[in-house]
Amino acid sequence: MKLVQLLKDVRYKEIIGNAEVEVTGVCADSRILNRGEVFVCYTGGNVDSHIYAAEAFERGAAAIVCQRRLDLPLTQVIVEDGRAAMAPLSRAFYGYADKKLSIIGVTGTNGKTTTTYMLKSIFDAGGYKTAVIGTLGVAYGDKFISPELTTPDPIFLHSVFADMVQCGVKYVFMEVSAHALYYGKVDGLHFAAAVFTNLTQDHLDFFGDMRSYAEAKKKLFQKDRCDIAIVNSDDAFSAEIIICGCKVLSYGLENPADTFAIDLSESIDGSDFVINLSDELYDIHLNMPAIHNVYNALAAATCAHALGVNIDTIARGLAALKGVNGRLEKVAEYNGGRIFVDFAHTPDGLEKSLSGLRKLCDGKLYCLFGCGGNRDSSKRPLMGEAAAKNSDFLIVTSDNPRFEDTYDIISQIEPGIQKVGTPYVTISDREMATEYAINLLQKGDILLVAGKGGETYQEIMGIKHSYNDNTIIKKILGSLV
């Protein structure tokens, strides 16, 4: 393919050299660049990747897309923003494979992963070939690709789209993060539908304030990007999405909505309710407990119905989903108590998971959690307060401290706990903390191990050490038998 063919949708200032040069791919990492590929440079973040252009040249790059002219003897395409160029370059190279797929985007602070898996299960029940992209990785057919980011970078994303087309995939359910929208990772994609779950505090280390965070989320619902918006009528931010210009359908439990639930009953093993889906009524069973999963199910059902799936298939699909890895997942029992693992890593997420379990708890409710390092530190005392208000006892520990000291992170969580007065202990080693917590359990108690969900690592000083809450819990229980 010629370079000029890749530039159809790229806004560039000038081309220095031969625009007809043959290219074999698009790459933004000089360490893995193959001969003949286009190397994309960009600024922002922690590194200016223009410093790696010489290495890309030495490895045989056919051309470079860059934000300033470089002293290198090969074709250069000068652009305003190299990062913004990656999506259109990748789309063109992979033959606009996304146009052959029906892509459904899900955004929001919490609930993205569960909603995408509910959608996948519904469409699987309808006999469609489906794929899911998100925090747990990329899955379609018999293929699974381990996760790196909630929303993959454009080069990888479009390569996967191309393979999905080859594998006969029809529907793709994709988590779309605020970061991905801010950086233009999904630029050029057209979404058959986009789902909004909720908006609560997170990522303020990056966005600075809730308004900037909200504006990033809102980009998914632009009229030229999305056909149908599925919004949570009980979240105030939905009012802003409604005026974005695309068709809107709503779901909720408290405010008027197109889709809602009645006759709701909850148990430790799930929820049952009657769904009213645009005046169609049907019995729904979920294998996942807590009211926030009812919201996720309403979102998925509204979206699927808008895309032509009948209510019977929706019900079968929701009932078929046994759970989602690390999303309020019941992983074990010990001494009459139950142990759940959940990804809850925001004040709102933690509050929702704990309040959901509180209603189902016959004994004491314990919560083990921490906060990630080098991330929004302002939410740490809020996490402590949310956990304290909804638990009987807390075990505060580490959760991906990254380049921060675990004790410093814990000390910033503690004021929120102390504000409420709930008893707690601090144990910096997460495995030791988990063992301590498990040994507290008595009949009727519940332990929520929160923050990591299905993650398979603990990141400390730039190194990702193998660690999974589910695996550690089973290891501990094995030693207690």
C-alpha positions in Angstrom: 0.0 0.0 0.0 1.2 3.5 -0.8 1.7 6.1 1.9 -0.6 8.5 0.1 -3.5 6.0 0.4 -3.1 6.1 4.2 -3.3 9.9 4.3 -6.9 10.2 2.9 -8.4 11.2 6.3 -5.2 12.6 7.9 -4.9 16.4 8.4 -1.3 17.2 7.5 0.6 20.4 7.0 3.1 19.1 4.4 4.8 16.1 3.0 8.5 16.1 2.7 9.7 13.4 0.2 7.9 10.7 -1.7 4.3 10.3 -0.8 4.1 7.3 -3.2 6.5 5.2 -1.1 5.2 1.7 -0.3 4.4 0.9 3.3 3.8 -2.4 5.1 2.2 -1.2 8.3 1.7 1.5 10.9 3.8 1.6 14.2 4.2 3.9 17.1 6.8 1.9 19.0 10.3 2.0 17.5 11.3 -1.2 19.5 8.9 -3.4 17.5 8.9 -1.6 14.2 9.2 -3.8 11.1 11.0 -2.7 7.9 8.6 -0.8 5.6 6.3 0.5 8.3 5.2 4.1 8.9 6.5 5.3 12.3 4.2 7.8 14.1 5.7 10.4 16.5 3.7 12.4 19.0 4.2 14.6 22.0 2.3 14.5 25.3 2.2 12.2 28.3 5.6 11.4 29.7 7.7 11.1 26.5 8.2 12.9 23.3 8.5 10.0 20.9 10.3 12.0 18.2 13.4 11.1 20.1 12.9 7.5 18.8 12.5 8.5 15.1 16.2 7.8 14.4 15.9 4.3 15.8 12.8 3.8 13.6 14.8 4.9 10.6 17.6 2.5 11.5 15.1 -0.3 11.7 13.9 0.4 8.2 10.9 2.7 8.6 9.4 3.7 5.2 8.2 7.1 6.4 7.6 9.1 9.5 4.5 11.0 10.6 5.7 13.7 12.9 4.9 17.1 14.4 8.1 18.8 13.4 10.7 18.3 10.6 13.4 15.8 11.5 17.0 15.6 10.3 16.5 12.2 8.7 16.7 11.1 5.0 13.2 9.6 4.5 9.7 10.7 3.7 8.1 12.8 6.5 4.4 13.8 6.9 4.2 16.8 9.1 1.0 16.9 11.2 -0.4 19.1 14.0 -1.0 16.1 16.3 0.7 12.8 15.8 -1.5 11.0 18.2 -4.6 12.2 16.4 -3.2 10.9 13.1 -2.9 7.3 14.4 -6.6 6.5 14.1 -7.1 7.6 10.5 -3.8 6.0 9.4 -4.8 2.7 11.1 -8.3 2.7 9.7 -7.0 3.2 6.2 -4.3 0.6 6.4 -6.7 -2.0 7.7 -9.2 -1.3 5.0 -11.8 0.5 7.1 -12.7 -2.9 8.7 -14.8 -1.1 11.3 -17.3 -0.2 8.7 -18.1 -3.9 8.3 -19.0 -4.2 12.0 -21.8 -3.0 14.2 -19.9 -1.4 17.0 -21.6 -0.6 20.3 -19.7 1.7 22.7 -20.2 1.7 26.5 -18.9 4.6 28.6 -19.3 5.7 32.2 -17.3 5.7 35.4 -18.6 2.3 36.6 -20.5 -0.6 34.9 -18.8 -0.6 31.5 -17.4 -4.1 31.7 -20.5 -5.8 33.0 -22.7 -4.0 30.5 -20.6 -5.1 27.6 -20.6 -8.7 28.8 -24.4 -8.6 29.3 -24.8 -7.3 25.7 -22.5 -10.0 24.4 -24.5 -12.7 26.2 -27.8 -11.3 24.8 -26.5 -11.2 21.2 -24.9 -14.7 21.6 -28.4 -15.9 22.7 -29.7 -14.5 19.4 -27.2 -16.5 17.4 -24.9 -13.6 16.4 -21.1 -13.7 16.2 -19.9 -11.2 18.8 -16.8 -9.7 20.3 -16.0 -7.7 23.4 -13.2 -5.2 24.0 -12.4 -3.7 27.4 -10.8 -3.9 30.7 -10.8 -7.7 30.8 -9.2 -8.0 27.3 -10.4 -8.7 23.8 -12.5 -11.8 23.2 -14.2 -13.2 20.1 -14.7 -16.7 18.8 -12.0 -18.9 20.4 -9.6 -16.0 20.6 -8.6 -14.0 23.7 -6.1 -11.2 23.9 -4.9 -10.1 27.4 -5.8 -6.5 28.4 -3.4 -3.6 28.2 -5.8 -0.6 28.3 -9.6 -0.3 28.7 -9.8 1.0 25.1 -6.8 -0.2 23.0 -4.6 2.2 21.0 -5.8 2.7 17.4 -3.2 0.6 15.6 -3.9 -2.5 17.6 -7.7 -1.7 17.7 -8.0 -1.6 13.9 -5.8 -4.7 13.4 -8.2 -6.5 15.7 -11.3 -5.2 13.8 -9.8 -6.5 10.6 -9.3 -10.0 12.1 -12.8 -9.9 13.6 -14.2 -9.3 10.1 -12.2 -12.3 8.8 -13.7 -14.4 11.6 -17.3 -13.4 10.8 -17.9 -11.2 13.8 -21.0 -9.0 13.4 -21.4 -7.1 16.7 -18.6 -5.6 18.8 -19.3 -4.4 22.4 -16.6 -2.0 23.4 -15.7 -0.1 26.5 -14.9 3.5 25.6 -12.9 5.3 28.3 -12.7 9.0 28.8 -9.0 8.9 28.1 -9.7 7.2 24.8 -12.1 9.9 23.8 -9.8 12.6 24.9 -6.9 11.2 22.9 -9.0 10.5 19.8 -8.5 6.7 19.9 -11.9 6.1 18.5 -11.9 8.9 16.0 -13.5 7.8 12.7 -15.6 5.0 14.3 -19.3 5.1 13.9 -21.3 3.5 16.8 -24.6 1.8 16.1 -25.4 2.7 19.7 -23.6 4.2 22.7 -24.5 3.4 26.3 -24.0 5.8 29.2 -23.9 4.2 32.6 -23.1 6.9 35.2 -20.7 9.7 36.0 -18.9 9.9 39.3 -15.5 11.0 40.5 -12.5 9.3 38.9 -9.3 10.2 36.9 -9.1 13.7 38.2 -5.3 13.3 38.3 -5.6 13.5 34.5 -8.7 15.6 33.8 -8.3 18.0 36.7 -12.0 18.5 37.4 -15.3 16.8 36.8 -16.3 19.2 34.1 -13.4 18.2 31.9 -14.0 14.5 32.7 -17.6 14.9 31.7 -16.8 16.7 28.5 -14.6 13.8 27.4 -17.4 11.3 28.0 -19.8 13.4 26.1 -17.8 13.1 22.9 -19.1 9.6 22.4 -22.6 10.9 21.9 -22.0 13.4 19.1 -24.6 13.1 16.3 -22.1 12.2 13.6 -20.5 9.5 15.8 -23.5 7.7 17.3 -26.9 6.6 16.0 -28.7 5.9 19.3 -27.8 7.0 22.8 -28.8 4.8 25.7 -28.8 6.9 28.9 -29.3 6.4 32.6 -32.3 8.6 33.5 -31.3 8.5 37.2 -27.9 10.1 36.5 -27.9 13.9 36.2 -25.3 13.9 33.4 -27.8 12.2 31.1 -29.5 15.6 30.6 -26.4 16.8 28.8 -26.2 13.8 26.5 -29.9 14.2 25.5 -29.1 17.5 23.8 -26.2 16.0 21.7 -28.5 15.5 18.7 -28.7 11.7 18.3 -31.8 9.5 19.1 -32.1 8.9 22.8 -33.6 6.0 24.8 -33.5 5.9 28.6 -33.4 3.4 31.4 -33.7 3.8 35.2 -35.5 2.9 38.4 -36.3 6.3 40.0 -37.1 8.8 37.2 -39.3 8.2 34.2 -37.6 6.1 31.6 -38.3 4.0 28.4 -37.1 0.9 30.3 -37.5 0.2 34.0 -38.0 -2.6 36.4 -40.8 -3.5 38.8 -41.4 -6.3 41.4 -37.7 -6.4 42.1 -36.4 -9.1 44.5 -32.8 -9.6 45.5 -30.8 -12.4 46.9 -27.1 -13.3 47.4 -27.2 -15.3 44.2 -28.8 -12.6 42.0 -31.9 -10.6 41.2 -35.4 -11.2 39.7 -37.6 -8.5 38.3 -40.2 -7.7 35.7 -38.7 -5.5 32.9 -40.9 -2.9 31.2 -39.2 -2.4 27.9 -41.1 0.2 25.9 -44.3 -1.2 27.4 -43.4 -4.8 26.8 -43.3 -6.8 30.1 -41.1 -9.8 30.7 -39.6 -11.7 33.7 -35.8 -11.3 34.0 -33.4 -13.3 36.1 -29.8 -12.2 36.8 -27.1 -14.3 38.3 -25.4 -11.2 39.7 -26.5 -9.5 42.9 -26.9 -5.9 43.8 -29.0 -3.1 42.4 -26.2 -1.6 40.2 -26.3 -4.8 38.2 -30.0 -4.3 37.6 -29.1 -0.9 36.1 -26.5 -2.6 33.9 -29.1 -5.1 32.8 -31.6 -2.4 32.0 -28.9 -0.6 29.9 -28.0 -3.7 28.0 -31.7 -4.6 27.4 -32.6 -1.1 26.2 -29.6 -1.2 23.8 -30.3 -4.7 22.4 -34.0 -3.9 21.9 -33.1 -0.7 20.0 -30.9 -2.8 17.7 -33.7 -5.2 17.0 -33.3 -8.0 19.5 -36.7 -9.4 20.8 -37.5 -9.4 24.5 -37.4 -13.2 24.9 -33.8 -13.3 23.5 -32.8 -10.5 25.9 -34.2 -12.4 28.9 -32.4 -15.6 27.8 -29.2 -13.8 27.3 -29.2 -12.1 30.7 -30.1 -15.4 32.4 -27.3 -17.2 30.6 -24.6 -14.9 32.0 -23.3 -16.6 35.1 -21.1 -13.6 36.1 -18.3 -11.4 35.0 -14.7 -11.9 36.1 -14.0 -9.7 39.1 -17.3 -7.9 39.0 -19.0 -8.5 42.3 -18.0 -12.1 41.8 -18.8 -14.6 44.6 -15.5 -16.6 44.7 -15.6 -18.7 47.8 -17.2 -19.4 51.2 -15.4 -19.9 54.5 -16.6 -20.7 58.0 -20.2 -19.8 56.9 -19.2 -16.5 55.4 -19.1 -15.5 51.8 -16.3 -13.8 49.9 -16.8 -11.5 46.9 -14.2 -9.9 44.6 -15.1 -6.7 42.9 -13.3 -4.1 40.7 -14.8 -1.2 42.7 -12.1 1.4 42.8 -14.1 4.7 43.0 -16.1 6.1 45.9 -19.3 5.5 44.1 -18.4 2.0 42.9 -17.4 1.0 46.4 -20.6 2.5 47.9 -22.8 0.7 45.4 -21.2 -2.7 45.8 -21.2 -2.5 49.6 -24.7 -1.2 49.9 -25.9 -3.9 47.6 -24.2 -6.6 49.7 -25.4 -4.9 53.0 -29.0 -5.8 52.1 -28.0 -9.5 51.7 -25.8 -9.8 54.7 -27.0 -11.6 57.8 -23.9 -10.9 59.8 -21.0 -8.5 59.6 -19.9 -6.9 56.3 -16.1 -6.6 55.9 -14.4 -4.6 53.2 -10.7 -5.0 52.1 -9.5 -2.3 49.8 -6.7 0.2 48.9 -6.2 3.0 46.4 -3.9 3.0 43.4 -0.7 5.0 43.4 0.1 7.9 41.0 -3.6 8.3 40.4 -6.3 10.7 41.6 -5.3 11.2 45.3 -8.3 13.4 46.1 -10.6 10.3 46.0 -8.6 8.5 48.7 -10.3 9.9 51.7 -13.6 9.7 49.8 -13.0 5.9 49.3 -12.3 5.6 53.0 -15.5 7.4 53.9 -17.6 5.4 51.4 -16.2 2.1 52.7 -16.6 3.2 56.4 -20.3 4.2 55.9 -21.2 0.9 54.4 -19.1 -1.7 56.3 -18.8 -3.0 59.8 -15.0 -3.4 59.7 -12.3 -2.4 57.2 -9.0 -3.8 56.2 -7.0 -1.1 54.3 -4.1 -2.4 52.2 -2.2 -1.9 48.9 -3.7 -1.7 45.4 -1.1 -1.1 42.7 1.0 1.5 44.6 3.1 2.0 41.5 5.8 4.6 42.4 4.2 5.7 45.6 4.8 4.4 49.1 1.9 2.2 50.3 1.9 3.7 53.7 1.5 7.2 52.3 -1.5 6.1 50.3 -3.1 4.4 53.3 -2.5 7.5 55.4 -4.5 9.5 52.9 -7.4 7.0 53.0 -7.6 7.0 56.8 -9.1 10.5 57.4 -12.2 9.4 55.5 -12.6 6.3 57.7 -11.9 8.3 60.9 -14.6 10.8 59.9 -17.2 8.0 60.1 -15.6 6.1 63.0 -15.8 2.5 61.6 -13.2 0.2 63.1 -10.3 -0.7 60.8 -6.8 -2.1 60.5 -4.1 -1.3 58.0 -2.0 -4.2 56.6 0.2 -3.0 53.7 0.8 -6.5 52.2 -2.3 -7.4 50.3 -2.0 -11.1 50.6 -1.5 -10.9 54.3 -4.4 -8.5 54.6 -6.6 -11.0 52.7 -5.7 -13.8 55.0 -6.4 -11.7 58.0 -9.8 -10.7 56.6 -10.8 -14.3 55.7 -10.0 -15.4 59.3 -12.5 -12.9 60.6 -15.5 -14.6 58.9 -18.3 -16.2 60.8 -21.6 -17.6 59.6 -23.7 -15.0 57.8 -20.8 -12.6 57.2 -19.7 -11.2 53.9 -16.2 -10.1 52.9 -15.8 -7.8 49.9 -12.2 -7.8 48.4 -12.3 -4.6 46.3 -10.3 -2.6 43.9 -8.5 -5.1 41.6 -11.3 -7.3 40.3 -10.0 -9.6 37.6 -6.5 -7.9 37.4 -3.6 -10.4 37.3 -0.9 -8.2 38.7 0.2 -5.9 41.5 2.2 -2.9 40.1 5.1 -1.8 42.4 7.9 0.5 41.4 7.3 0.0 37.7 7.2 -3.8 37.9 4.0 -5.8 37.5 4.1 -8.7 39.9 1.8 -11.7 39.3 -1.2 -11.2 41.6 -4.9 -12.1 41.4 -7.4 -11.7 44.2 -9.3 -14.8 43.2 -6.2 -16.9 43.0 -4.8 -15.6 46.3 -8.1 -16.3 48.1 -8.2 -19.9 46.9 -4.6 -20.3 47.9 -5.3 -19.0 51.4 -8.4 -21.2 51.8 -6.4 -24.2 50.7 -3.9 -23.6 53.5 -6.8 -23.2 56.0 -8.4 -26.6 55.3 
